[in-house]
Amino acid sequence: MSKRLYIVVEGQSEEEFVKELMAPFFLSHDIYVYPVIIHTSRGHRGGFASYEHLRNDVNRLLRSQGQDIIVTTFVDFFRCPALPDKDEWNCIQNHCERVAAMEKVIKNNIDDRRFYPYIQLHEFEALLFSSDKGFIKYFEEKETLQLKGIIESFENPEDINSSPEGAPSKRILRIIPDYDKVMYGNIIALEIGLRTIREKCPRFNNWVNTLINICID
């Protein structure tokens, strides 16, 4: 029986990424994927400024879409808003371990067997550093060489620093001041391809594999 997978995302870039790269891959496993942009207020969508907004959307899907669904999230660790039970995760220095603890807190707070939260380390743009193929196609050679230097500095793009100055998106903006996430994010990702992104980003890949296993179980 086909499974429906709802992915609650921060904004339009993530929505297009899910539609264009993730959905076709999951469909090959007979899993139908539906991205849902976070509702921030009546009539407005986009942005992960409040955990309450995320929780409301997840709970709405869990209430309205039946028992044969899986709901997950695709939101950034960088500038993540306050989450419940701060004492359980805020003191953890290792970013990968902290994100795992944050996901566990969200999972326990919503408390539904159909819900599996995911927080992207450190943000969506980290995935774009999986290869220089997208940068080469859309930016000038001088810019591409600088971006390639960042790629070569990190074996795992998910390790790129989450400090305000060192976040993946900030690194791109320093080199390409007119970089627009909505305009470029998805077309760069399409040029790279989901396979390469999964090969280079082990945490992201583990999330994808986990969702497949859950959905076909």
Secondary structure by P-SEA (a helix, b strand, c coil): cbbbbbbbbccaaaaaaaacccaaaaaaacbbbbbbccccccccccccccaaaaaaaaaaaaacccccbbbbbbccccccccccccccccccccaaaaaaaaaaaaaaaaccccbbbbbcccccccccccccccccccccaaaaaaaaaaaaaccccccccccccccaaaaaaaacccccccccaaaaaaaacaaaaaaacaaaaaaaaaaaaaaac
